[in-house]
Amino acid sequence: MTVERHFNFFEIKAYVSKYKCKNAKKALDWLAMYNSAMSEDNSNYNPHTQRPFSFWANLFPEISYINQ
């Protein structure tokens, strides 16, 4: 059984930034907007929270294409 890798916001950003493709550029732009919007709600948002890769891929499907 494969265990899904978990990333916090900073780790998923670093993971995506390794790729030099159009999908990665879109994903990084989206991640920046996501972090900016979520940071306004500092009572519920913690960028250090570990989330499974599927969480990030569900929020922004372009990330799932990078993983392939």
C-alpha positions in Angstrom: 0.0 0.0 0.0 1.4 3.4 -1.0 1.2 6.2 1.5 0.4 9.6 0.0 3.0 12.2 0.5 2.0 15.3 2.6 3.1 18.9 2.0 2.6 22.1 3.8 2.1 25.3 1.7 5.9 26.0 1.5 6.8 22.5 0.6 4.2 22.2 -2.2 5.4 25.5 -3.6 9.0 24.3 -3.6 8.0 21.0 -5.1 6.1 22.7 -7.9 8.9 25.2 -8.5 11.3 22.4 -9.5 9.3 22.0 -12.7 9.9 24.3 -15.7 6.6 23.7 -17.5 3.6 25.8 -18.3 1.5 23.9 -15.7 4.1 24.7 -13.0 3.9 28.4 -13.8 0.1 28.4 -13.5 0.3 26.4 -10.3 2.8 28.7 -8.7 0.7 31.7 -9.6 -2.4 30.0 -8.2 -0.5 29.0 -5.0 0.6 32.6 -4.5 -3.1 33.8 -4.8 -4.3 31.0 -2.5 -1.8 31.8 0.2 -2.6 35.5 -0.1 -6.3 35.0 0.2 -6.0 32.4 3.0 -3.6 34.5 5.0 -6.4 37.0 5.6 -8.1 34.4 7.7 -5.3 33.8 10.2 -7.6 32.2 12.7 -8.2 29.2 10.4 -5.2 29.1 8.1 -1.8 27.8 9.0 0.6 27.5 6.0 2.6 24.9 8.0 -0.2 22.4 8.2 0.7 19.2 6.4 -1.9 18.1 3.8 -1.9 15.2 1.4 -0.9 15.8 -2.2 -4.5 15.0 -3.3 -5.7 18.1 -1.2 -3.5 20.4 -3.3 -4.4 18.6 -6.5 -8.1 18.9 -5.8 -7.7 22.6 -5.2 -5.8 23.1 -8.4 -5.8 20.3 -10.9 -2.8 21.6 -12.8 -0.6 20.4 -9.9 -1.8 16.8 -10.5 -0.4 16.9 -14.0 3.0 17.8 -12.7 3.1 14.7 -10.5 2.7 12.4 -13.5 
